[in-house]
Amino acid sequence: MQNQELADFLHSNIKDSISRHAFSLSSDGQAYLGDFLVRYVDATRLFREYRWQGEKIYGLKPITLQHFDALEEKGLARKTVALQNLAEECLFLVGFCYDYVRKNGLGQVRFHSDMGAAAYGGLAALTGQNLFPEVAEQFDSYSVVVGDL
């Protein structure tokens, strides 16, 4: 499937999910979800090499470590990228990989949801973009739409 075909498929299914659940996500929010999911087709968005206590590890970088990395980033551009990666990874994990997160208890689902919403809130403060407050406030609705796909 080509990227445009994938994008069209995702946007159509996003609209169907929003309608089915009677969510009120903005058109910008719907477009963002489609674009975000097209990017996450590439597994390297989730699985990557990182260092922990001097050891190289390949896999999912724990959300808590990503949060600390985002806090320590210097410069607006680097902090923005770190927060967006954190926010989007939480959204993907809670939405698309719900069972993976849930296997460790509902507390983990809530933790990932809260961390993702907070990261989107941080992005809103850093960038001033109107979209991010909506995603932060309606994180659970966004994650349901992702889960429906």
Salt bridges, closest charged atoms under 4 A:
ASP35 OD1 - HIS11 NE2 3.96
GLU49 OE2 - LYS56 NZ 3.76
ASP69 OD2 - LYS61 NZ 2.22
GLU73 OE1 - ARG78 NE 2.91
GLU88 OE2 - ARG39 NH2 2.44
GLU88 OE1 - ARG45 NH2 3.08
GLU89 OE1 - ARG48 NH1 3.27
ASP114 OD1 - ARG110 NE 3.13
ASP140 OD1 - ARG110 NH2 3.31
ASP148 OD2 - ARG20 NH2 3.21
ASP148 OD2 - HIS21 NE2 2.66
